[in-house]
C-alpha cells in the first residue's frame, strides 16, 4: 500500500471517530447533565523505507468533556439538584465511585438519596445520604447542606478533577481520574436541573463539515487507487 493511502486511511479513521462523537452529542442535546465531548488529535510520524523521510499521520488520542455551564432549568422537585460552576456529584456504583452532573435524584426504599439508576448519592464524607421518610420538609442549601424539618442531617459532596483524566461510562457517569479534590465553595440549586451544554446547531454544522471531509477523503483514496492500478498495468504491459 502506498504512503498516500496509509495517510488517507488514518485520516478517515480520525474523521469517523469525530463523527461518532458529534452524533452522541446531538443525541444527548436534551439530556439533563450531559456535557459535550470532543476529541484531541495528535500527529505521529512513521519512519519510511528510505530512512530519509517521515510519514506524518494523525490520530484521536484522547477525549475531553466540555466544562461549560449548562442552563439551569427550574423543576420544583425537592430532590432535583443543579450544580452552578465547577464540580460533580459523587455516586456509588457496583464498579466504584463515579461522578455525574445529572442531579435528578430520589429517595430509595432504604431512605437514602439515589440516582434514577439506583446508585447512592454520596455526602462529603463518602457515605450515602440518609433522607428520613417521616420528615415533612427536606431542604438542600446552596452549600449542599441537607436539612430535615430545619435540622441538618448531612451534606452533598461535590468534587472536581482534570477533565482529560475522566472517562465517560454508561449514561451520565464518569470514571474519575487521580486528581479528584473537594470543591471549596460549592453552589447547588435545589429544584433545578442543569440542561445539556450541547449547542445542536453548532454540532450539526460540524457534522456536515466532517461528512464533507470524509467524502473528499474517499474520493482522494479512490483516485490514488486508480492511479496505482494504471501504473501497474502500464508496467505489466512493458514486460
Protein Blocks (a to p, Z undefined) as FASTA:
>chain_A
ZZklmmmmmmmmmmmmmmmmmmmmmmmmmgghiacddddddddddddfkomaccdddddf
bdcddfbdcddddehiaklccdehedddddddfkbccddfbfcdcddfkopacdfkopac
ddfkopacdddfklmbdcddfkopaceehiafbdcddddddfklpccdehjbdcddfkdc
cdfbdcddehiacddfbdfklmmmmmmmmmmmmmmmmmmmmmmmmmmmmmmmmmmmmZZ
